[in-house]
Amino acid sequence: MNYVSTKRERLILKNPADPRIIGTEIPWKKVRKGSPWNRVVAVLRDPELVAVLMLCAVGLLVTFALLLAFPKFGETAQSLQQFL
């Protein structure tokens, strides 16, 4: 393998059919480190998951606040649907 200095560094393989490069093993069947409990904890600590859960919680709180603020909204929506 050698590198060509261009605007971006690119890796040029001397033998692209090298069996060490072409893996026949499926990535999700590889041995994973850690116990199943550690993987569950890692997923739950993911910052993206926390952000999505917080947005969902805020949406639920806003929905309940609107339901409490406008208790007769269902009847109003049904009367508006009659005109459409």
Order of alpha helices (4+ residues) and beta strands (2+ residues): beta-beta-alpha-alpha-alpha
